[in-house]
Amino acid sequence: MRLAPCGHTCNPSTPLFVEAAVRNGVVLLLSTLAITGAIAGCTANGPLAPASSAAAKRTSPSPSASPSPSPEDTPTPSPSPSPSALPSPVAVPSWAAMHASCVSTPAAQEAVLQLQGAANPVLADVSNAKAPRTLCGISGGSFQPQLVTQTMISWSATQGSPGTSGTSVIAVLDLFSGTSTVAATWSGGGFMDGLHAWSPDRGFLAYVASDSSGVNLHLLSGGGDRVVATLGAVPGRGFNPSEDDSYLAFSPDGAYFAFVQTFTSLGDQLQVRRTVDGSLAFSLAKGTMATWGSSGSKLYYRLPGTGVVQVWDSTAGVTQAMGSAVWIRPRADAGDDEIAYTVRDSVGRPHVFLNGRVNTSGGQIPLAVRSSPVWVNTTTFFSVEETACAPNCGIGPAWQPDGKNFTFDIAAQAETASHIGAVYGVWPRPGQT
């Protein structure tokens, strides 16, 4: 299979060097939130991007005490500067817009889901993952929104393609107030274009801009937008679903963000960067199938073509994470340091494993043929059933999804048939519990 744009599921794209892009940034998000707050007050989990965010605390020096002026040398006070006006929110273009219609209030545990047979995604209360309850219907283009907070989603859209650059945007929408804006815009459309992630405190946005010339990794905050890494173009080649992956996410403590991908022609495949300034903290020439743990700043990843799983810890460095496991798309839950992942056996049959507090050595879940686990809430993951497809498999392994999906409650050790078709985003994420 040749690489082609896939929106924001895997967000592959072609390289970058974004043309003089207008990058409106998180500051626009702040202004949007100010408007939303004026209209509807605080969101269910507080302001979306509080002025006294953890990001600001990390970057702003503590004020030192000023000496008292002597009576004979008292300076004349200068007028207090007027606060700068925030830029006006930029309207989301019609080709990139999404809309919402809500029938309930935010819930403690939520997910953006695509239900089987439905045309559009929904925001659902997934406190009971066996019976998700719709809170909001979401309509618009065929985008895959992620949850930034209990009330806000973000997504990427582009008018470009791998061969011809076009306008790309990352947009945000407060589902309950209807307020939306563009957070970033550039010229792109290549493989991985629009892949993005928010820090747990919503003060930083990391995103990928890609076109035919290369791939740029951006870090955006109220202080501006900067390119922190430039990688080569994405060459046309086959795709191996058991080895190729793209992953961009902040650590649960918000101190770092990781960009791990196997597609570009130049540059380290695995990069861990400091949130405060985008500087490099750790990198590997080759790395794949990564996930942050549930807390702190521990990045788990696999060495390509092997079963060697390592973990980079901001305090302990690199160590072997577990025994040999050719894991595929691992994902950590939001609370208990449990990592769910797929392992395929010698004939391509998938099995779901857990590694963490409950299964410290990587225990196999006693299920039938399942793959692609994604956490729906802190104790339940979603997975898909697969069946043998030979000789009509097309591109991919000899076992592929048959349309039957399930949720598995690790506390009850029980599986339930599910009408969920896909999980696009959950709240809370690691670092938000």
TORLUM-512658 format. One record per residue (C-alpha): residue number from 1; residue in three letters; x negated, z, y. Coordinates in pm, 1 decimal. Layout:
SITE   pos   code         c1         c3         c2
SITE   NUM    ALA          X          Z          Y
...
This chain:
SITE   pos   code         c1         c3         c2
SITE     1    MET        0.0        0.0        0.0
SITE     2    ARG     -139.3      -89.9      339.7
SITE     3    LEU     -124.4      156.9      621.1
SITE     4    ALA      160.7       97.6      859.3
SITE     5    PRO      315.0      304.0     1135.4
SITE     6    CYS      530.3      577.2      988.8
SITE     7    GLY      660.3      755.5     1290.6
SITE     8    HIS      609.3     1119.8     1272.9
SITE     9    THR      637.7     1192.5      909.4
SITE    10    CYS      273.1     1128.8      838.6
SITE    11    ASN      207.4     1005.7     1189.1
SITE    12    PRO      -54.1      753.6     1097.5
SITE    13    SER     -152.3      524.2     1365.4
SITE    14    THR     -423.0      306.3     1479.0
SITE    15    PRO     -693.7      419.0     1714.9
SITE    16    LEU     -685.9      497.9     2062.6
SITE    17    PHE     -859.4      514.1     2393.0
SITE    18    VAL     -536.9      556.7     2574.6
SITE    19    GLU     -502.7      337.1     2879.5
SITE    20    ALA     -463.0      513.4     3212.5
SITE    21    ALA     -178.6      709.8     3074.7
SITE    22    VAL       50.1      919.4     3282.8
SITE    23    ARG       18.2     1257.2     3113.8
SITE    24    ASN      282.0     1481.3     3260.2
SITE    25    GLY      205.5     1767.7     3028.7
SITE    26    VAL      325.8     2108.7     2949.6
SITE    27    VAL      369.8     2183.7     3318.3
SITE    28    LEU      676.3     1958.6     3303.3
SITE    29    LEU      798.0     2158.6     3010.6
SITE    30    LEU      759.2     2470.7     3220.8
SITE    31    SER      966.2     2319.3     3499.2
SITE    32    THR     1228.0     2212.2     3247.1
SITE    33    LEU     1241.4     2564.1     3114.6
SITE    34    ALA     1275.1     2701.2     3461.8
SITE    35    ILE     1575.4     2475.9     3513.0
SITE    36    THR     1716.6     2573.8     3175.3
SITE    37    GLY     1666.1     2939.6     3254.3
SITE    38    ALA     1843.7     2902.2     3585.6
SITE    39    ILE     2135.6     2738.9     3411.0
SITE    40    ALA     2163.4     2941.3     3094.9
SITE    41    GLY     1922.7     3235.2     3125.4
SITE    42    CYS     1658.0     3316.2     2866.8
SITE    43    THR     1665.9     3162.2     2524.2
SITE    44    ALA     1733.1     3370.7     2217.4
SITE    45    ASN     1361.1     3435.4     2170.6
SITE    46    GLY     1265.5     3475.7     2534.4
SITE    47    PRO     1143.7     3214.8     2780.2
SITE    48    LEU     1012.9     2903.8     2605.9
SITE    49    ALA      678.2     2914.9     2781.3
SITE    50    PRO      637.5     3253.1     2948.8
SITE    51    ALA      415.1     3258.8     3253.5
SITE    52    SER      221.3     3547.2     3104.3
SITE    53    SER      160.2     3368.0     2777.0
SITE    54    ALA     -114.0     3458.1     2534.6
SITE    55    ALA     -284.5     3137.1     2637.5
SITE    56    ALA     -300.0     3252.4     2995.7
SITE    57    LYS     -433.5     3588.5     2884.3
SITE    58    ARG     -710.7     3416.8     2691.9
SITE    59    THR     -818.9     3194.4     2978.7
SITE    60    SER     -766.3     3409.9     3288.6
SITE    61    PRO    -1034.5     3668.2     3370.2
SITE    62    SER     -921.8     4022.9     3431.5
SITE    63    PRO     -913.4     4095.3     3802.6
SITE    64    SER    -1187.7     4329.3     3917.6
SITE    65    ALA    -1114.8     4611.2     4156.2
SITE    66    SER    -1176.5     4514.3     4517.2
SITE    67    PRO    -1369.9     4764.6     4732.3
SITE    68    SER    -1176.7     4915.0     5018.2
SITE    69    PRO    -1279.4     4759.1     5349.3
SITE    70    SER    -1449.2     4986.5     5600.8
SITE    71    PRO    -1251.6     5065.4     5919.4
SITE    72    GLU    -1497.9     4875.5     6136.1
SITE    73    ASP    -1507.4     4570.5     5912.6
SITE    74    THR    -1149.8     4506.2     5816.8
SITE    75    PRO    -1092.0     4134.0     5765.8
SITE    76    THR     -794.0     3970.8     5919.8
SITE    77    PRO     -554.3     3894.9     5634.6
SITE    78    SER     -500.8     3526.0     5581.0
SITE    79    PRO     -151.0     3392.7     5520.0
SITE    80    SER      -46.8     3396.3     5155.7
SITE    81    PRO      -52.7     3044.0     5016.3
SITE    82    SER      282.4     2897.4     4935.0
SITE    83    PRO      327.6     2834.8     4563.1
SITE    84    SER      288.3     2473.5     4463.1
SITE    85    ALA      609.2     2304.1     4366.4
SITE    86    LEU      631.0     2214.4     4000.6
SITE    87    PRO      657.4     1841.0     3937.2
SITE    88    SER     1001.0     1709.0     3870.5
SITE    89    PRO     1088.7     1673.0     3501.7
SITE    90    VAL     1048.1     1319.3     3372.7
SITE    91    ALA     1361.2     1181.6     3211.0
SITE    92    VAL     1332.4     1080.3     2846.6
SITE    93    PRO     1375.8      699.6     2825.8
SITE    94    SER     1689.0      585.4     2646.7
SITE    95    TRP     1492.2      428.5     2360.0
SITE    96    ALA     1330.6      766.2     2286.9
SITE    97    ALA     1620.4     1002.3     2360.8
SITE    98    MET     1783.9     1254.7     2131.2
SITE    99    HIS     2097.3     1457.7     2197.7
SITE   100    ALA     2262.9     1762.9     2047.4
SITE   101    SER     2609.0     1908.5     2006.1
SITE   102    CYS     2611.8     2276.5     1908.2
SITE   103    VAL     2894.1     2473.6     1749.3
SITE   104    SER     2722.7     2811.5     1719.3
SITE   105    THR     2447.7     3027.7     1866.1
SITE   106    PRO     2083.0     3044.6     1751.6
SITE   107    ALA     2004.7     3224.5     1426.0
SITE   108    ALA     1719.1     3442.9     1304.2
SITE   109    GLN     1595.6     3179.1     1059.2
SITE   110    GLU     1649.5     2811.2     1134.1
SITE   111    ALA     1545.8     2469.5     1010.9
SITE   112    VAL     1591.2     2110.1     1120.5
SITE   113    LEU     1725.6     1943.4      807.7
SITE   114    GLN     1830.4     1600.6      692.5
SITE   115    LEU     2122.8     1661.0      458.7
SITE   116    GLN     2175.5     1420.3      172.8
SITE   117    GLY     2410.0     1137.0      269.1
SITE   118    ALA     2401.9     1225.0      641.6
SITE   119    ALA     2296.9      977.8      909.4
SITE   120    ASN     2149.0     1234.4     1149.7
SITE   121    PRO     1958.1     1562.3     1120.9
SITE   122    VAL     2104.3     1904.0     1200.4
SITE   123    LEU     1979.3     2239.6     1316.9
SITE   124    ALA     2090.6     2488.7     1052.7
SITE   125    ASP     2094.2     2861.9      994.5
SITE   126    VAL     1889.7     2894.7      674.0
SITE   127    SER     1899.6     3271.7      632.9
SITE   128    ASN     2074.3     3178.9      309.5
SITE   129    ALA     1880.8     2869.0      209.2
SITE   130    LYS     2123.3     2799.0      -76.4
SITE   131    ALA     2400.2     2738.5      176.7
SITE   132    PRO     2257.7     2621.5      512.6
SITE   133    ARG     2506.7     2657.2      798.3
SITE   134    THR     2505.1     2386.6     1067.4
SITE   135    LEU     2446.3     2514.3     1420.1
SITE   136    CYS     2390.8     2184.1     1601.6
SITE   137    GLY     2427.6     1817.5     1523.7
SITE   138    ILE     2136.4     1605.2     1648.3
SITE   139    SER     2174.3     1236.7     1731.0
SITE   140    GLY     1954.9      960.2     1868.4
SITE   141    GLY     1687.1      741.0     1718.1
SITE   142    SER     1543.2      770.4     1369.2
SITE   143    PHE     1297.9     1042.7     1471.8
SITE   144    GLN     1196.9     1351.7     1279.5
SITE   145    PRO     1211.1     1644.6     1523.5
SITE   146    GLN     1019.9     1966.7     1477.3
SITE   147    LEU     1133.1     2309.6     1591.7
SITE   148    VAL      930.4     2455.2     1874.8
SITE   149    THR     1152.1     2762.2     1922.5
SITE   150    GLN     1494.7     2875.1     1811.2
SITE   151    THR     1647.1     2652.3     2076.8
SITE   152    MET     1405.4     2366.2     2137.0
SITE   153    ILE     1292.5     2062.8     1939.4
SITE   154    SER     1019.6     1807.7     2007.5
SITE   155    TRP      954.8     1462.1     1867.5
SITE   156    SER      743.8     1153.7     1929.7
SITE   157    ALA      852.5      794.4     1982.9
SITE   158    THR      672.6      471.2     2062.7
SITE   159    GLN      740.2      115.2     2166.2
SITE   160    GLY      396.5       12.9     2041.9
SITE   161    SER      267.2     -106.4     1705.9
SITE   162    PRO      -72.7     -121.3     1533.2
SITE   163    GLY     -127.1     -471.2     1673.8
SITE   164    THR       25.1     -427.2     2019.9
SITE   165    SER        8.6     -108.9     2225.0
SITE   166    GLY      320.2       16.3     2398.5
SITE   167    THR      457.3      324.3     2567.6
SITE   168    SER      449.3      639.3     2354.5
SITE   169    VAL      603.8      975.1     2442.8
SITE   170    ILE      641.4     1328.0     2317.9
SITE   171    ALA      977.0     1461.9     2431.0
SITE   172    VAL     1144.8     1800.6     2419.1
SITE   173    LEU     1511.5     1899.5     2414.3
SITE   174    ASP     1676.3     2237.3     2451.5
SITE   175    LEU     1954.8     2193.7     2197.6
SITE   176    PHE     2186.9     2451.3     2348.8
SITE   177    SER     2156.4     2359.7     2719.2
SITE   178    GLY     2102.7     1985.5     2674.8
SITE   179    THR     1798.5     1988.1     2905.9
SITE   180    SER     1531.3     1737.1     2800.2
SITE   181    THR     1206.7     1602.0     2941.6
SITE   182    VAL      892.6     1409.2     2856.1
SITE   183    ALA      597.4     1638.9     2779.6
SITE   184    ALA      337.0     1360.5     2747.7
SITE   185    THR      322.9      982.6     2770.7
SITE   186    TRP       48.6      728.3     2697.9
SITE   187    SER       -8.8      376.6     2565.1
SITE   188    GLY      -24.7      380.3     2186.7
SITE   189    GLY      161.3      289.6     1872.1
SITE   190    GLY     -111.0      300.2     1606.1
SITE   191    PHE     -140.7      501.2     1285.8
SITE   192    MET      -94.2      879.4     1346.2
SITE   193    ASP       23.3      810.2     1702.0
SITE   194    GLY      239.3     1099.3     1825.4
SITE   195    LEU      135.3     1352.5     1561.9
SITE   196    HIS      158.8     1679.1     1754.9
SITE   197    ALA      168.3     2058.0     1730.7
SITE   198    TRP      257.1     2350.0     1959.2
SITE   199    SER       68.5     2677.5     1975.9
SITE   200    PRO      274.8     2980.2     1864.4
SITE   201    ASP      316.1     3092.8     2227.9
SITE   202    ARG      412.1     2735.3     2334.4
SITE   203    GLY      137.8     2735.6     2599.1
SITE   204    PHE      -63.4     2452.9     2439.5
SITE   205    LEU       24.9     2116.7     2292.3
SITE   206    ALA     -220.3     1923.2     2072.7
SITE   207    TYR     -139.5     1559.7     2005.2
SITE   208    VAL     -283.6     1234.5     1872.5
SITE   209    ALA     -286.0      912.3     2073.7
SITE   210    SER     -373.1      605.5     1868.1
SITE   211    ASP     -402.7      231.9     1915.0
SITE   212    SER     -609.2      -49.8     1769.9
SITE   213    SER     -930.8       71.9     1935.3
SITE   214    GLY     -940.2      428.1     1806.8
SITE   215    VAL     -780.1      770.2     1774.3
SITE   216    ASN     -798.3     1039.3     2044.6
SITE   217    LEU     -712.5     1404.7     1997.8
SITE   218    HIS     -565.5     1562.4     2311.0
SITE   219    LEU     -517.8     1921.2     2419.4
SITE   220    LEU     -253.6     1971.9     2685.8
SITE   221    SER     -166.8     2287.4     2878.8
SITE   222    GLY      -50.0     2391.7     3221.8
SITE   223    GLY     -409.1     2335.0     3331.9
SITE   224    GLY     -407.1     1967.2     3242.1
SITE   225    ASP     -457.8     1716.6     2962.6
SITE   226    ARG     -797.1     1646.5     2810.3
SITE   227    VAL     -935.1     1438.9     2524.6
SITE   228    VAL    -1123.4     1678.7     2296.1
SITE   229    ALA    -1219.4     1433.5     2019.3
SITE   230    THR    -1255.7     1057.6     1989.9
SITE   231    LEU    -1251.8      901.6     1643.2
SITE   232    GLY    -1279.6      547.6     1514.1
SITE   233    ALA    -1003.1      301.8     1443.7
SITE   234    VAL     -787.7      320.2     1132.8
SITE   235    PRO     -884.5       30.0      908.4
SITE   236    GLY     -632.1     -154.5      696.0
SITE   237    ARG     -659.6      -29.7      338.8
SITE   238    GLY     -459.7      116.5       54.3
SITE   239    PHE     -297.2      460.2       63.6
SITE   240    ASN     -347.2      728.6     -203.3
SITE   241    PRO      -65.1      987.2     -179.0
SITE   242    SER     -266.5     1237.2     -383.4
SITE   243    GLU     -570.7     1221.5     -153.8
SITE   244    ASP     -470.2     1085.4      189.1
SITE   245    ASP     -308.4     1314.5      441.9
SITE   246    SER     -286.7     1394.9      813.3
SITE   247    TYR     -237.7     1748.4      943.9
SITE   248    LEU     -238.2     1894.1     1295.2
SITE   249    ALA     -147.7     2259.8     1354.0
SITE   250    PHE     -244.4     2575.0     1541.2
SITE   251    SER     -357.2     2888.3     1361.5
SITE   252    PRO      -96.4     3166.0     1344.2
SITE   253    ASP     -296.9     3377.7     1590.8
SITE   254    GLY     -308.7     3082.1     1831.6
SITE   255    ALA     -686.8     3097.5     1873.3
SITE   256    TYR     -764.9     2765.0     1699.9
SITE   257    PHE     -609.8     2431.8     1607.6
SITE   258    ALA     -705.2     2203.9     1319.4
SITE   259    PHE     -692.3     1826.6     1287.7
SITE   260    VAL     -747.6     1706.1      931.2
SITE   261    GLN     -703.6     1340.8      834.7
SITE   262    THR     -854.8     1088.8      596.5
SITE   263    PHE     -787.5      762.2      780.1
SITE   264    THR    -1024.2      697.3     1069.6
SITE   265    SER    -1338.0      488.9     1029.6
SITE   266    LEU    -1558.3      724.6     1234.5
SITE   267    GLY    -1564.1     1097.4     1305.6
SITE   268    ASP    -1536.6     1413.9     1099.5
SITE   269    GLN    -1220.3     1421.6      890.5
SITE   270    LEU    -1180.3     1798.2      930.7
SITE   271    GLN    -1209.7     1959.1     1273.3
SITE   272    VAL    -1126.1     2313.8     1383.2
SITE   273    ARG    -1124.2     2359.7     1760.2
SITE   274    ARG    -1083.0     2654.5     1994.2
SITE   275    THR     -751.4     2659.9     2175.7
SITE   276    VAL     -898.0     2801.7     2494.2
SITE   277    ASP    -1109.7     2494.5     2571.2
SITE   278    GLY    -1088.7     2248.2     2279.9
SITE   279    SER    -1451.6     2304.9     2179.8
SITE   280    LEU    -1552.9     2255.5     1816.9
SITE   281    ALA    -1565.5     2568.1     1599.5
SITE   282    PHE    -1609.6     2406.2     1255.9
SITE   283    SER    -1609.5     2056.9     1107.6
SITE   284    LEU    -1666.7     1866.7      784.1
SITE   285    ALA    -1736.2     1497.9      738.3
SITE   286    LYS    -1483.5     1490.6      452.8
SITE   287    GLY    -1176.9     1708.7      401.2
SITE   288    THR     -811.2     1671.9      307.0
SITE   289    MET     -487.8     1853.2      216.3
SITE   290    ALA     -518.2     2142.0      463.4
SITE   291    THR     -296.9     2427.0      575.7
SITE   292    TRP     -339.7     2739.2      784.3
SITE   293    GLY     -256.1     3063.6      608.0
SITE   294    SER       37.4     3277.6      717.5
SITE   295    SER     -157.9     3499.1      958.2
SITE   296    GLY     -483.3     3514.0     1151.9
SITE   297    SER     -705.8     3205.1     1146.9
SITE   298    LYS     -781.8     3098.6      790.7
SITE   299    LEU     -775.5     2724.8      719.3
SITE   300    TYR     -744.6     2621.3      354.3
SITE   301    TYR     -846.3     2268.2      254.9
SITE   302    ARG     -963.6     2060.1      -39.8
SITE   303    LEU    -1276.5     1850.8      -75.0
SITE   304    PRO    -1157.2     1491.9     -136.5
SITE   305    GLY    -1167.5     1365.9     -493.1
SITE   306    THR    -1221.4     1715.6     -633.1
SITE   307    GLY    -1035.9     2032.1     -724.1
SITE   308    VAL    -1253.8     2242.0     -492.0
SITE   309    VAL    -1036.4     2439.9     -250.1
SITE   310    GLN    -1220.9     2621.2       27.1
SITE   311    VAL    -1115.2     2839.9      315.9
SITE   312    TRP    -1268.6     2855.0      663.2
SITE   313    ASP    -1221.9     3199.5      816.9
SITE   314    SER    -1299.8     3253.8     1184.5
SITE   315    THR    -1472.2     3580.7     1095.3
SITE   316    ALA    -1610.2     3520.4      743.7
SITE   317    GLY    -1704.7     3151.8      748.6
SITE   318    VAL    -1650.9     2924.6      445.2
SITE   319    THR    -1580.6     3055.6       96.1
SITE   320    GLN    -1425.1     2930.1     -225.4
SITE   321    ALA    -1052.3     2995.7     -193.2
SITE   322    MET     -942.5     2984.1     -557.3
SITE   323    GLY    -1012.3     2825.5     -893.4
SITE   324    SER    -1009.6     2450.1     -936.2
SITE   325    ALA     -683.8     2294.2     -815.1
SITE   326    VAL     -630.4     1935.0     -707.4
SITE   327    TRP     -360.2     2051.5     -470.7
SITE   328    ILE     -143.2     1814.6     -270.1
SITE   329    ARG        8.6     1898.4       71.6
SITE   330    PRO      -14.4     2278.0       61.8
SITE   331    ARG      203.7     2471.6      303.3
SITE   332    ALA      203.1     2843.4      388.5
SITE   333    ASP      517.9     3043.3      449.0
SITE   334    ALA      574.8     3227.9      774.2
SITE   335    GLY      538.8     3582.9      650.5
SITE   336    ASP      374.7     3670.9      319.4
SITE   337    ASP       60.9     3458.5      283.0
SITE   338    GLU      215.2     3250.1        8.0
SITE   339    ILE       95.2     2889.2      -15.8
SITE   340    ALA      309.9     2642.1     -209.1
SITE   341    TYR      165.3     2311.3     -327.2
SITE   342    THR      192.8     2029.5     -580.8
SITE   343    VAL      -49.9     1960.4     -867.0
SITE   344    ARG      -16.2     1647.5    -1081.7
SITE   345    ASP     -125.7     1658.9    -1444.6
SITE   346    SER     -318.2     1391.3    -1633.0
SITE   347    VAL      -14.0     1163.2    -1666.1
SITE   348    GLY       96.9     1207.0    -1302.3
SITE   349    ARG      374.1     1460.0    -1372.1
SITE   350    PRO      404.4     1704.3    -1076.1
SITE   351    HIS      422.2     2083.2    -1091.6
SITE   352    VAL      473.9     2336.0     -811.4
SITE   353    PHE      227.0     2622.4     -776.9
SITE   354    LEU      210.8     2930.4     -554.5
SITE   355    ASN     -103.2     3105.7     -441.1
SITE   356    GLY      -92.8     3429.5     -243.9
SITE   357    ARG       12.0     3788.2     -269.7
SITE   358    VAL      246.4     3723.6     -559.7
SITE   359    ASN       33.2     3468.5     -745.1
SITE   360    THR     -326.9     3541.7     -647.3
SITE   361    SER     -475.9     3297.6     -897.0
SITE   362    GLY     -242.3     3005.9     -828.1
SITE   363    GLY       50.0     3055.7    -1063.6
SITE   364    GLN      271.5     2769.3    -1174.2
SITE   365    ILE      638.6     2810.0    -1092.1
SITE   366    PRO      841.3     2781.1    -1414.0
SITE   367    LEU     1042.0     2478.1    -1307.7
SITE   368    ALA     1108.6     2135.0    -1445.7
SITE   369    VAL      926.7     1840.3    -1286.3
SITE   370    ARG      915.2     1925.9     -913.5
SITE   371    SER      700.0     1826.8     -615.9
SITE   372    SER      661.9     1845.3     -237.2
SITE   373    PRO      745.8     2212.9     -172.9
SITE   374    VAL      833.8     2296.8      188.7
SITE   375    TRP      930.1     2644.9      308.0
SITE   376    VAL     1288.3     2670.9      434.1
SITE   377    ASN     1263.1     3040.7      521.1
SITE   378    THR     1015.1     3318.5      449.2
SITE   379    THR     1113.2     3358.4       82.9
SITE   380    THR     1255.5     3020.6      -20.4
SITE   381    PHE     1102.9     2676.4      -55.7
SITE   382    PHE     1261.7     2334.6      -97.6
SITE   383    SER     1133.6     2087.6     -359.9
SITE   384    VAL     1230.0     1751.9     -508.1
SITE   385    GLU     1278.2     1657.6     -870.4
SITE   386    GLU     1079.4     1365.8    -1010.0
SITE   387    THR     1123.4     1151.2    -1317.2
SITE   388    ALA      909.1      897.4    -1501.7
SITE   389    CYS      936.5      558.3    -1334.4
SITE   390    ALA      710.1      333.9    -1545.2
SITE   391    PRO      699.1       37.6    -1559.9
SITE   392    ASN      883.4        4.4    -1226.1
SITE   393    CYS      696.0      257.9    -1013.2
SITE   394    GLY      569.6       25.6     -745.7
SITE   395    ILE      301.7      194.8     -534.6
SITE   396    GLY      245.8      558.5     -623.9
SITE   397    PRO      222.6      787.5     -925.9
SITE   398    ALA      402.4      733.5    -1256.9
SITE   399    TRP      656.8     1004.7    -1163.6
SITE   400    GLN      868.9      970.8     -849.0
SITE   401    PRO     1169.6     1143.6     -683.1
SITE   402    ASP     1506.5     1085.0     -849.8
SITE   403    GLY     1726.2     1209.1     -562.0
SITE   404    LYS     1788.1     1559.7     -699.5
SITE   405    ASN     1660.6     1843.4     -480.0
SITE   406    PHE     1640.9     2221.4     -513.5
SITE   407    THR     1561.1     2547.8     -339.8
SITE   408    PHE     1363.7     2822.5     -510.4
SITE   409    ASP     1384.8     3189.5     -406.9
SITE   410    ILE     1052.5     3352.7     -492.9
SITE   411    ALA     1196.6     3704.5     -461.9
SITE   412    ALA     1479.4     3637.1     -705.7
SITE   413    GLN     1272.3     3385.6     -906.9
SITE   414    ALA     1579.4     3162.2     -910.8
SITE   415    GLU     1635.8     2792.0     -843.8
SITE   416    THR     1950.3     2638.7     -696.3
SITE   417    ALA     2054.7     2273.9     -663.6
SITE   418    SER     2053.1     2174.4     -296.5
SITE   419    HIS     2213.1     1909.8      -75.8
SITE   420    ILE     1914.0     1923.3      160.0
SITE   421    GLY     1743.7     1585.1      172.5
SITE   422    ALA     1439.6     1671.4      386.7
SITE   423    VAL     1301.0     1959.4      593.8
SITE   424    TYR     1155.4     1847.4      929.5
SITE   425    GLY     1079.5     2183.0     1089.0
SITE   426    VAL     1146.1     2555.8     1055.3
SITE   427    TRP     1161.7     2859.9     1279.4
SITE   428    PRO      988.3     3096.0     1276.0
SITE   429    ARG      660.2     2924.7     1194.3
SITE   430    PRO      347.0     3119.2     1094.7
SITE   431    GLY      248.9     3319.3     1401.4
SITE   432    GLN      607.2     3350.1     1524.8
SITE   433    THR      728.3     3625.8     1291.5
